[in-house]
Every structure is written in C-alpha cells, then in structure tokens.
C-alpha cells in the first residue's frame, strides 16, 4: 500500500477540503443576495447548507496532521447573480461534486486501501446529492412563482418575528413586523 501522504487519496481529501471551504463561502454570498431580494427563507437554507459544507471541510481537514501538500484543482470563478440563478448554479456544483468528485474519490480510496476515507466520501456524498435536489426544487418553485403558495391551507411562520399565519400563502406583509412575504416559511412543529 502506498503511504498516505503520497497517495491519490490524500490529494483528493485535500482537494475536497478546498472545494468544501469554497462552497461554504459561496453559499454565504448567495444567502446575502437572497436576503437583499427579500427571500429570507432561501437565505436561511443557503446559510444552513454553508454550515453543512463547513462540517464537510472540517471532516476532510482532520485527515491531516499538519505539514504541507501541493494540490491543484479547478474551481468555479465567482459570480453572484439573482437568487434563482444562484440556486441553479449551486445545484450544478453539487451535481459535479457528488457525481464527478466524491464518487470517484471513494473508489480511489478503496483501491488504495484507505477505507475510512472511502466511507467518508460515500457518507458526505449523501448530503451533496440532497443539496442538488433541494437547490433544484427551490429554483423551480421560484421560477414558477410558487415558492410562497401552497394548494392547501398551511401554517406560515415569519422568520423575523415568529408571527403565525394560516392560509394557502403568507400575507403580503407580516402584520406584526411588516416584513414582506419572502420572510415566511411553512411552519413545522419541532417539539
């Protein structure tokens, strides 16, 4: 078996760390844009996803015990567009990560005998696939103007003040804090 530092797996883990750290920051940028466009719920989802990417980066980072390694990789150059476009570019990035990177990296790690690394790539890939699906569904809802409309009455919660509203869509503005409809999400009891 090749030594860890000389392995393709070590290179792939460090490349993955770099990709996750960049994805985290990108999603934080996209959350800011979503807030500017009054899509507080989508901003919250971008921020939650950024926190998950942080955890992925940390997991990859912990495979190393200091030192230096040189890696190279191709990363998307930054464009912050409208929220719908940001969702679609995020979905494409997640597709690339789970389809072209981590699935392949897991096979390499298995071939090189680094089971823990392979298991990590497989496990994180589950989240990356979910991220792609989620971003695509949010983009579709936004494009269809159905992000804030449901076919049946549901409970909506204002993300700013907690006001609850029942209906097929949130109010145009929150009666309690006057934030626009983009600050509402479907209320799900979590207790």
mmCIF file of the C-alpha atoms, coordinates in Angstrom:
data_MODEL
# 
_entry.id   MODEL 
# 
loop_
_atom_site.group_PDB 
_atom_site.id 
_atom_site.type_symbol 
_atom_site.label_atom_id 
_atom_site.label_alt_id 
_atom_site.label_comp_id 
_atom_site.label_asym_id 
_atom_site.label_entity_id 
_atom_site.label_seq_id 
_atom_site.pdbx_PDB_ins_code 
_atom_site.Cartn_x 
_atom_site.Cartn_y 
_atom_site.Cartn_z 
_atom_site.occupancy 
_atom_site.B_iso_or_equiv 
_atom_site.pdbx_formal_charge 
_atom_site.auth_seq_id 
_atom_site.auth_comp_id 
_atom_site.auth_asym_id 
_atom_site.auth_atom_id 
_atom_site.pdbx_PDB_model_num 
ATOM 1   C CA . UNK A 1 1   ? 0.000   0.000  0.000   1.00 0.00 ? 1   UNK A CA 1 
ATOM 2   C CA . UNK A 1 2   ? 1.249   3.482  -0.870  1.00 0.00 ? 2   UNK A CA 1 
ATOM 3   C CA . UNK A 1 3   ? 1.945   5.847  2.030   1.00 0.00 ? 3   UNK A CA 1 
ATOM 4   C CA . UNK A 1 4   ? -0.930  8.173  2.845   1.00 0.00 ? 4   UNK A CA 1 
ATOM 5   C CA . UNK A 1 5   ? 0.896   11.430 2.031   1.00 0.00 ? 5   UNK A CA 1 
ATOM 6   C CA . UNK A 1 6   ? 1.966   10.056 -1.362  1.00 0.00 ? 6   UNK A CA 1 
ATOM 7   C CA . UNK A 1 7   ? -1.480  8.688  -2.230  1.00 0.00 ? 7   UNK A CA 1 
ATOM 8   C CA . UNK A 1 8   ? -4.068  9.967  -4.646  1.00 0.00 ? 8   UNK A CA 1 
ATOM 9   C CA . UNK A 1 9   ? -6.481  9.706  -1.714  1.00 0.00 ? 9   UNK A CA 1 
ATOM 10  C CA . UNK A 1 10  ? -4.524  12.311 0.288   1.00 0.00 ? 10  UNK A CA 1 
ATOM 11  C CA . UNK A 1 11  ? -4.578  14.625 -2.731  1.00 0.00 ? 11  UNK A CA 1 
ATOM 12  C CA . UNK A 1 12  ? -8.329  14.050 -3.164  1.00 0.00 ? 12  UNK A CA 1 
ATOM 13  C CA . UNK A 1 13  ? -9.027  14.700 0.520   1.00 0.00 ? 13  UNK A CA 1 
ATOM 14  C CA . UNK A 1 14  ? -7.144  17.999 0.444   1.00 0.00 ? 14  UNK A CA 1 
ATOM 15  C CA . UNK A 1 15  ? -8.837  18.972 -2.818  1.00 0.00 ? 15  UNK A CA 1 
ATOM 16  C CA . UNK A 1 16  ? -12.192 18.118 -1.225  1.00 0.00 ? 16  UNK A CA 1 
ATOM 17  C CA . UNK A 1 17  ? -11.362 20.246 1.805   1.00 0.00 ? 17  UNK A CA 1 
ATOM 18  C CA . UNK A 1 18  ? -10.638 23.176 -0.527  1.00 0.00 ? 18  UNK A CA 1 
ATOM 19  C CA . UNK A 1 19  ? -13.843 22.618 -2.506  1.00 0.00 ? 19  UNK A CA 1 
ATOM 20  C CA . UNK A 1 20  ? -15.990 22.453 0.629   1.00 0.00 ? 20  UNK A CA 1 
ATOM 21  C CA . UNK A 1 21  ? -14.425 25.585 2.118   1.00 0.00 ? 21  UNK A CA 1 
ATOM 22  C CA . UNK A 1 22  ? -15.104 27.448 -1.122  1.00 0.00 ? 22  UNK A CA 1 
ATOM 23  C CA . UNK A 1 23  ? -18.665 26.131 -1.364  1.00 0.00 ? 23  UNK A CA 1 
ATOM 24  C CA . UNK A 1 24  ? -19.330 27.321 2.163   1.00 0.00 ? 24  UNK A CA 1 
ATOM 25  C CA . UNK A 1 25  ? -18.260 30.856 1.353   1.00 0.00 ? 25  UNK A CA 1 
ATOM 26  C CA . UNK A 1 26  ? -20.112 30.844 -1.973  1.00 0.00 ? 26  UNK A CA 1 
ATOM 27  C CA . UNK A 1 27  ? -23.351 29.850 -0.206  1.00 0.00 ? 27  UNK A CA 1 
ATOM 28  C CA . UNK A 1 28  ? -22.851 32.594 2.372   1.00 0.00 ? 28  UNK A CA 1 
ATOM 29  C CA . UNK A 1 29  ? -22.526 35.084 -0.520  1.00 0.00 ? 29  UNK A CA 1 
ATOM 30  C CA . UNK A 1 30  ? -25.704 33.680 -2.092  1.00 0.00 ? 30  UNK A CA 1 
ATOM 31  C CA . UNK A 1 31  ? -27.542 33.994 1.234   1.00 0.00 ? 31  UNK A CA 1 
ATOM 32  C CA . UNK A 1 32  ? -26.696 37.693 1.319   1.00 0.00 ? 32  UNK A CA 1 
ATOM 33  C CA . UNK A 1 33  ? -28.132 38.127 -2.198  1.00 0.00 ? 33  UNK A CA 1 
ATOM 34  C CA . UNK A 1 34  ? -31.282 36.195 -1.249  1.00 0.00 ? 34  UNK A CA 1 
ATOM 35  C CA . UNK A 1 35  ? -31.792 38.497 1.750   1.00 0.00 ? 35  UNK A CA 1 
ATOM 36  C CA . UNK A 1 36  ? -31.307 41.537 -0.490  1.00 0.00 ? 36  UNK A CA 1 
ATOM 37  C CA . UNK A 1 37  ? -34.058 40.128 -2.732  1.00 0.00 ? 37  UNK A CA 1 
ATOM 38  C CA . UNK A 1 38  ? -36.334 39.571 0.306   1.00 0.00 ? 38  UNK A CA 1 
ATOM 39  C CA . UNK A 1 39  ? -36.099 35.756 0.166   1.00 0.00 ? 39  UNK A CA 1 
ATOM 40  C CA . UNK A 1 40  ? -35.318 35.180 3.838   1.00 0.00 ? 40  UNK A CA 1 
ATOM 41  C CA . UNK A 1 41  ? -36.276 31.507 3.761   1.00 0.00 ? 41  UNK A CA 1 
ATOM 42  C CA . UNK A 1 42  ? -33.924 30.785 0.846   1.00 0.00 ? 42  UNK A CA 1 
ATOM 43  C CA . UNK A 1 43  ? -31.185 32.805 2.580   1.00 0.00 ? 43  UNK A CA 1 
ATOM 44  C CA . UNK A 1 44  ? -31.678 30.639 5.653   1.00 0.00 ? 44  UNK A CA 1 
ATOM 45  C CA . UNK A 1 45  ? -31.344 27.496 3.521   1.00 0.00 ? 45  UNK A CA 1 
ATOM 46  C CA . UNK A 1 46  ? -28.156 28.806 1.886   1.00 0.00 ? 46  UNK A CA 1 
ATOM 47  C CA . UNK A 1 47  ? -26.728 29.562 5.346   1.00 0.00 ? 47  UNK A CA 1 
ATOM 48  C CA . UNK A 1 48  ? -27.708 26.104 6.657   1.00 0.00 ? 48  UNK A CA 1 
ATOM 49  C CA . UNK A 1 49  ? -26.092 24.477 3.638   1.00 0.00 ? 49  UNK A CA 1 
ATOM 50  C CA . UNK A 1 50  ? -22.972 26.612 4.156   1.00 0.00 ? 50  UNK A CA 1 
ATOM 51  C CA . UNK A 1 51  ? -22.782 25.305 7.733   1.00 0.00 ? 51  UNK A CA 1 
ATOM 52  C CA . UNK A 1 52  ? -23.038 21.736 6.415   1.00 0.00 ? 52  UNK A CA 1 
ATOM 53  C CA . UNK A 1 53  ? -20.247 22.401 3.907   1.00 0.00 ? 53  UNK A CA 1 
ATOM 54  C CA . UNK A 1 54  ? -18.157 23.737 6.809   1.00 0.00 ? 54  UNK A CA 1 
ATOM 55  C CA . UNK A 1 55  ? -18.625 20.394 8.584   1.00 0.00 ? 55  UNK A CA 1 
ATOM 56  C CA . UNK A 1 56  ? -17.623 18.518 5.440   1.00 0.00 ? 56  UNK A CA 1 
ATOM 57  C CA . UNK A 1 57  ? -14.495 20.671 5.119   1.00 0.00 ? 57  UNK A CA 1 
ATOM 58  C CA . UNK A 1 58  ? -13.651 20.014 8.773   1.00 0.00 ? 58  UNK A CA 1 
ATOM 59  C CA . UNK A 1 59  ? -14.024 16.263 8.280   1.00 0.00 ? 59  UNK A CA 1 
ATOM 60  C CA . UNK A 1 60  ? -11.622 16.318 5.312   1.00 0.00 ? 60  UNK A CA 1 
ATOM 61  C CA . UNK A 1 61  ? -9.222  18.658 7.126   1.00 0.00 ? 61  UNK A CA 1 
ATOM 62  C CA . UNK A 1 62  ? -8.942  16.253 10.058  1.00 0.00 ? 62  UNK A CA 1 
ATOM 63  C CA . UNK A 1 63  ? -7.361  13.571 7.865   1.00 0.00 ? 63  UNK A CA 1 
ATOM 64  C CA . UNK A 1 64  ? -4.120  15.559 8.029   1.00 0.00 ? 64  UNK A CA 1 
ATOM 65  C CA . UNK A 1 65  ? -1.759  16.224 10.907  1.00 0.00 ? 65  UNK A CA 1 
ATOM 66  C CA . UNK A 1 66  ? -0.019  19.363 9.751   1.00 0.00 ? 66  UNK A CA 1 
ATOM 67  C CA . UNK A 1 67  ? 2.646   19.704 7.136   1.00 0.00 ? 67  UNK A CA 1 
ATOM 68  C CA . UNK A 1 68  ? 2.171   20.930 3.624   1.00 0.00 ? 68  UNK A CA 1 
ATOM 69  C CA . UNK A 1 69  ? 0.975   19.397 0.377   1.00 0.00 ? 69  UNK A CA 1 
ATOM 70  C CA . UNK A 1 70  ? 0.622   20.899 -3.033  1.00 0.00 ? 70  UNK A CA 1 
ATOM 71  C CA . UNK A 1 71  ? -2.654  20.370 -4.853  1.00 0.00 ? 71  UNK A CA 1 
ATOM 72  C CA . UNK A 1 72  ? -4.252  21.798 -7.926  1.00 0.00 ? 72  UNK A CA 1 
ATOM 73  C CA . UNK A 1 73  ? -7.845  21.775 -8.971  1.00 0.00 ? 73  UNK A CA 1 
ATOM 74  C CA . UNK A 1 74  ? -10.410 23.596 -10.999 1.00 0.00 ? 74  UNK A CA 1 
ATOM 75  C CA . UNK A 1 75  ? -12.888 25.689 -9.057  1.00 0.00 ? 75  UNK A CA 1 
ATOM 76  C CA . UNK A 1 76  ? -15.785 27.833 -10.287 1.00 0.00 ? 76  UNK A CA 1 
ATOM 77  C CA . UNK A 1 77  ? -14.911 31.507 -10.518 1.00 0.00 ? 77  UNK A CA 1 
ATOM 78  C CA . UNK A 1 78  ? -17.310 33.705 -8.623  1.00 0.00 ? 78  UNK A CA 1 
ATOM 79  C CA . UNK A 1 79  ? -20.494 35.159 -9.971  1.00 0.00 ? 79  UNK A CA 1 
ATOM 80  C CA . UNK A 1 80  ? -23.228 36.318 -7.643  1.00 0.00 ? 80  UNK A CA 1 
ATOM 81  C CA . UNK A 1 81  ? -26.392 36.590 -9.673  1.00 0.00 ? 81  UNK A CA 1 
ATOM 82  C CA . UNK A 1 82  ? -30.088 36.658 -8.817  1.00 0.00 ? 82  UNK A CA 1 
ATOM 83  C CA . UNK A 1 83  ? -31.321 34.075 -6.317  1.00 0.00 ? 83  UNK A CA 1 
ATOM 84  C CA . UNK A 1 84  ? -32.878 31.795 -8.949  1.00 0.00 ? 84  UNK A CA 1 
ATOM 85  C CA . UNK A 1 85  ? -29.633 31.683 -10.928 1.00 0.00 ? 85  UNK A CA 1 
ATOM 86  C CA . UNK A 1 86  ? -27.627 31.184 -7.731  1.00 0.00 ? 86  UNK A CA 1 
ATOM 87  C CA . UNK A 1 87  ? -29.812 28.198 -6.842  1.00 0.00 ? 87  UNK A CA 1 
ATOM 88  C CA . UNK A 1 88  ? -29.276 26.636 -10.268 1.00 0.00 ? 88  UNK A CA 1 
ATOM 89  C CA . UNK A 1 89  ? -25.509 27.181 -10.228 1.00 0.00 ? 89  UNK A CA 1 
ATOM 90  C CA . UNK A 1 90  ? -25.417 25.683 -6.732  1.00 0.00 ? 90  UNK A CA 1 
ATOM 91  C CA . UNK A 1 91  ? -27.320 22.619 -7.955  1.00 0.00 ? 91  UNK A CA 1 
ATOM 92  C CA . UNK A 1 92  ? -24.861 22.196 -10.824 1.00 0.00 ? 92  UNK A CA 1 
ATOM 93  C CA . UNK A 1 93  ? -21.916 22.472 -8.429  1.00 0.00 ? 93  UNK A CA 1 
ATOM 94  C CA . UNK A 1 94  ? -23.438 19.863 -6.106  1.00 0.00 ? 94  UNK A CA 1 
ATOM 95  C CA . UNK A 1 95  ? -24.062 17.550 -9.078  1.00 0.00 ? 95  UNK A CA 1 
ATOM 96  C CA . UNK A 1 96  ? -20.413 17.859 -10.111 1.00 0.00 ? 96  UNK A CA 1 
ATOM 97  C CA . UNK A 1 97  ? -19.209 17.223 -6.557  1.00 0.00 ? 97  UNK A CA 1 
ATOM 98  C CA . UNK A 1 98  ? -21.274 14.097 -5.960  1.00 0.00 ? 98  UNK A CA 1 
ATOM 99  C CA . UNK A 1 99  ? -21.073 12.726 -9.497  1.00 0.00 ? 99  UNK A CA 1 
ATOM 100 C CA . UNK A 1 100 ? -17.548 13.568 -10.690 1.00 0.00 ? 100 UNK A CA 1 
ATOM 101 C CA . UNK A 1 101 ? -15.599 14.031 -7.470  1.00 0.00 ? 101 UNK A CA 1 
ATOM 102 C CA . UNK A 1 102 ? -16.653 12.147 -4.347  1.00 0.00 ? 102 UNK A CA 1 
ATOM 103 C CA . UNK A 1 103 ? -17.985 9.035  -6.051  1.00 0.00 ? 103 UNK A CA 1 
ATOM 104 C CA . UNK A 1 104 ? -14.707 8.713  -7.970  1.00 0.00 ? 104 UNK A CA 1 
ATOM 105 C CA . UNK A 1 105 ? -12.609 9.661  -4.927  1.00 0.00 ? 105 UNK A CA 1 
ATOM 106 C CA . UNK A 1 106 ? -14.296 6.919  -2.875  1.00 0.00 ? 106 UNK A CA 1 
ATOM 107 C CA . UNK A 1 107 ? -13.344 4.292  -5.461  1.00 0.00 ? 107 UNK A CA 1 
ATOM 108 C CA . UNK A 1 108 ? -9.730  5.526  -5.488  1.00 0.00 ? 108 UNK A CA 1 
ATOM 109 C CA . UNK A 1 109 ? -9.593  5.410  -1.678  1.00 0.00 ? 109 UNK A CA 1 
ATOM 110 C CA . UNK A 1 110 ? -10.954 1.859  -1.703  1.00 0.00 ? 110 UNK A CA 1 
ATOM 111 C CA . UNK A 1 111 ? -8.402  0.801  -4.331  1.00 0.00 ? 111 UNK A CA 1 
ATOM 112 C CA . UNK A 1 112 ? -5.569  2.338  -2.281  1.00 0.00 ? 112 UNK A CA 1 
ATOM 113 C CA . UNK A 1 113 ? -6.784  0.672  0.926   1.00 0.00 ? 113 UNK A CA 1 
ATOM 114 C CA . UNK A 1 114 ? -7.995  3.801  2.765   1.00 0.00 ? 114 UNK A CA 1 
ATOM 115 C CA . UNK A 1 115 ? -11.377 2.536  3.938   1.00 0.00 ? 115 UNK A CA 1 
ATOM 116 C CA . UNK A 1 116 ? -12.072 5.388  6.369   1.00 0.00 ? 116 UNK A CA 1 
ATOM 117 C CA . UNK A 1 117 ? -11.543 7.926  3.582   1.00 0.00 ? 117 UNK A CA 1 
ATOM 118 C CA . UNK A 1 118 ? -13.767 5.928  1.215   1.00 0.00 ? 118 UNK A CA 1 
ATOM 119 C CA . UNK A 1 119 ? -16.501 5.715  3.860   1.00 0.00 ? 119 UNK A CA 1 
ATOM 120 C CA . UNK A 1 120 ? -16.226 9.475  4.437   1.00 0.00 ? 120 UNK A CA 1 
ATOM 121 C CA . UNK A 1 121 ? -16.588 10.253 0.727   1.00 0.00 ? 121 UNK A CA 1 
ATOM 122 C CA . UNK A 1 122 ? -19.627 7.955  0.494   1.00 0.00 ? 122 UNK A CA 1 
ATOM 123 C CA . UNK A 1 123 ? -21.269 9.482  3.578   1.00 0.00 ? 123 UNK A CA 1 
ATOM 124 C CA . UNK A 1 124 ? -20.723 13.096 2.554   1.00 0.00 ? 124 UNK A CA 1 
ATOM 125 C CA . UNK A 1 125 ? -21.948 12.260 -0.944  1.00 0.00 ? 125 UNK A CA 1 
ATOM 126 C CA . UNK A 1 126 ? -25.394 11.535 0.528   1.00 0.00 ? 126 UNK A CA 1 
ATOM 127 C CA . UNK A 1 127 ? -25.639 15.161 1.688   1.00 0.00 ? 127 UNK A CA 1 
ATOM 128 C CA . UNK A 1 128 ? -24.290 16.523 -1.598  1.00 0.00 ? 128 UNK A CA 1 
ATOM 129 C CA . UNK A 1 129 ? -26.964 14.658 -3.588  1.00 0.00 ? 129 UNK A CA 1 
ATOM 130 C CA . UNK A 1 130 ? -29.620 16.069 -1.264  1.00 0.00 ? 130 UNK A CA 1 
ATOM 131 C CA . UNK A 1 131 ? -28.200 19.591 -1.717  1.00 0.00 ? 131 UNK A CA 1 
ATOM 132 C CA . UNK A 1 132 ? -28.512 19.287 -5.501  1.00 0.00 ? 132 UNK A CA 1 
ATOM 133 C CA . UNK A 1 133 ? -32.147 18.142 -5.316  1.00 0.00 ? 133 UNK A CA 1 
ATOM 134 C CA . UNK A 1 134 ? -33.043 20.827 -2.778  1.00 0.00 ? 134 UNK A CA 1 
ATOM 135 C CA . UNK A 1 135 ? -31.479 23.656 -4.807  1.00 0.00 ? 135 UNK A CA 1 
ATOM 136 C CA . UNK A 1 136 ? -33.242 22.493 -7.984  1.00 0.00 ? 136 UNK A CA 1 
ATOM 137 C CA . UNK A 1 137 ? -36.629 22.293 -6.243  1.00 0.00 ? 137 UNK A CA 1 
ATOM 138 C CA . UNK A 1 138 ? -36.190 25.765 -4.732  1.00 0.00 ? 138 UNK A CA 1 
ATOM 139 C CA . UNK A 1 139 ? -35.193 27.182 -8.146  1.00 0.00 ? 139 UNK A CA 1 
ATOM 140 C CA . UNK A 1 140 ? -38.227 25.524 -9.764  1.00 0.00 ? 140 UNK A CA 1 
ATOM 141 C CA . UNK A 1 141 ? -40.547 26.947 -7.084  1.00 0.00 ? 141 UNK A CA 1 
ATOM 142 C CA . UNK A 1 142 ? -39.073 30.412 -7.510  1.00 0.00 ? 142 UNK A CA 1 
ATOM 143 C CA . UNK A 1 143 ? -39.326 30.254 -11.325 1.00 0.00 ? 143 UNK A CA 1 
ATOM 144 C CA . UNK A 1 144 ? -42.934 29.028 -11.155 1.00 0.00 ? 144 UNK A CA 1 
ATOM 145 C CA . UNK A 1 145 ? -43.786 31.756 -8.637  1.00 0.00 ? 145 UNK A CA 1 
ATOM 146 C CA . UNK A 1 146 ? -44.884 29.016 -6.235  1.00 0.00 ? 146 UNK A CA 1 
ATOM 147 C CA . UNK A 1 147 ? -42.273 29.465 -3.503  1.00 0.00 ? 147 UNK A CA 1 
ATOM 148 C CA . UNK A 1 148 ? -44.854 31.149 -1.314  1.00 0.00 ? 148 UNK A CA 1 
ATOM 149 C CA . UNK A 1 149 ? -48.035 29.411 -2.466  1.00 0.00 ? 149 UNK A CA 1 
ATOM 150 C CA . UNK A 1 150 ? -49.432 26.019 -1.473  1.00 0.00 ? 150 UNK A CA 1 
ATOM 151 C CA . UNK A 1 151 ? -52.503 24.222 -2.888  1.00 0.00 ? 151 UNK A CA 1 
ATOM 152 C CA . UNK A 1 152 ? -53.937 23.769 0.615   1.00 0.00 ? 152 UNK A CA 1 
ATOM 153 C CA . UNK A 1 153 ? -54.032 25.872 3.740   1.00 0.00 ? 153 UNK A CA 1 
ATOM 154 C CA . UNK A 1 154 ? -50.848 25.593 5.821   1.00 0.00 ? 154 UNK A CA 1 
ATOM 155 C CA . UNK A 1 155 ? -49.339 27.469 8.736   1.00 0.00 ? 155 UNK A CA 1 
ATOM 156 C CA . UNK A 1 156 ? -46.730 30.080 7.730   1.00 0.00 ? 156 UNK A CA 1 
ATOM 157 C CA . UNK A 1 157 ? -44.189 31.494 10.191  1.00 0.00 ? 157 UNK A CA 1 
ATOM 158 C CA . UNK A 1 158 ? -42.463 34.849 9.882   1.00 0.00 ? 158 UNK A CA 1 
ATOM 159 C CA . UNK A 1 159 ? -38.730 34.248 10.186  1.00 0.00 ? 159 UNK A CA 1 
ATOM 160 C CA . UNK A 1 160 ? -38.235 37.732 11.577  1.00 0.00 ? 160 UNK A CA 1 
ATOM 161 C CA . UNK A 1 161 ? -40.727 37.878 14.450  1.00 0.00 ? 161 UNK A CA 1 
ATOM 162 C CA . UNK A 1 162 ? -42.413 34.469 14.700  1.00 0.00 ? 162 UNK A CA 1 
ATOM 163 C CA . UNK A 1 163 ? -45.897 35.625 13.695  1.00 0.00 ? 163 UNK A CA 1 
ATOM 164 C CA . UNK A 1 164 ? -48.050 32.688 12.504  1.00 0.00 ? 164 UNK A CA 1 
ATOM 165 C CA . UNK A 1 165 ? -50.499 32.898 9.618   1.00 0.00 ? 165 UNK A CA 1 
ATOM 166 C CA . UNK A 1 166 ? -52.761 30.182 8.230   1.00 0.00 ? 166 UNK A CA 1 
ATOM 167 C CA . UNK A 1 167 ? -53.551 30.147 4.528   1.00 0.00 ? 167 UNK A CA 1 
ATOM 168 C CA . UNK A 1 168 ? -52.512 28.969 1.083   1.00 0.00 ? 168 UNK A CA 1 
ATOM 169 C CA . UNK A 1 169 ? -49.898 31.734 1.053   1.00 0.00 ? 169 UNK A CA 1 
ATOM 170 C CA . UNK A 1 170 ? -48.368 34.110 3.567   1.00 0.00 ? 170 UNK A CA 1 
ATOM 171 C CA . UNK A 1 171 ? -49.685 37.643 3.895   1.00 0.00 ? 171 UNK A CA 1 
ATOM 172 C CA . UNK A 1 172 ? -48.142 40.259 1.578   1.00 0.00 ? 172 UNK A CA 1 
ATOM 173 C CA . UNK A 1 173 ? -46.510 41.675 4.674   1.00 0.00 ? 173 UNK A CA 1 
ATOM 174 C CA . UNK A 1 174 ? -46.331 40.475 8.242   1.00 0.00 ? 174 UNK A CA 1 
ATOM 175 C CA . UNK A 1 175 ? -48.966 42.218 10.361  1.00 0.00 ? 175 UNK A CA 1 
ATOM 176 C CA . UNK A 1 176 ? -46.612 42.123 13.355  1.00 0.00 ? 176 UNK A CA 1 
ATOM 177 C CA . UNK A 1 177 ? -43.309 43.364 11.875  1.00 0.00 ? 177 UNK A CA 1 
ATOM 178 C CA . UNK A 1 178 ? -44.258 44.424 8.298   1.00 0.00 ? 178 UNK A CA 1 
ATOM 179 C CA . UNK A 1 179 ? -41.625 42.202 6.636   1.00 0.00 ? 179 UNK A CA 1 
ATOM 180 C CA . UNK A 1 180 ? -42.638 41.052 3.116   1.00 0.00 ? 180 UNK A CA 1 
ATOM 181 C CA . UNK A 1 181 ? -43.953 37.575 2.240   1.00 0.00 ? 181 UNK A CA 1 
ATOM 182 C CA . UNK A 1 182 ? -40.399 36.404 1.475   1.00 0.00 ? 182 UNK A CA 1 
ATOM 183 C CA . UNK A 1 183 ? -39.753 36.304 5.219   1.00 0.00 ? 183 UNK A CA 1 
ATOM 184 C CA . UNK A 1 184 ? -42.264 33.485 5.727   1.00 0.00 ? 184 UNK A CA 1 
ATOM 185 C CA . UNK A 1 185 ? -41.667 29.756 5.679   1.00 0.00 ? 185 UNK A CA 1 
ATOM 186 C CA . UNK A 1 186 ? -44.005 26.854 6.265   1.00 0.00 ? 186 UNK A CA 1 
ATOM 187 C CA . UNK A 1 187 ? -44.223 26.293 9.999   1.00 0.00 ? 187 UNK A CA 1 
ATOM 188 C CA . UNK A 1 188 ? -43.267 22.818 11.120  1.00 0.00 ? 188 UNK A CA 1 
ATOM 189 C CA . UNK A 1 189 ? -43.528 21.933 14.778  1.00 0.00 ? 189 UNK A CA 1 
ATOM 190 C CA . UNK A 1 190 ? -40.164 20.750 16.024  1.00 0.00 ? 190 UNK A CA 1 
ATOM 191 C CA . UNK A 1 191 ? -41.071 19.940 19.577  1.00 0.00 ? 191 UNK A CA 1 
# 
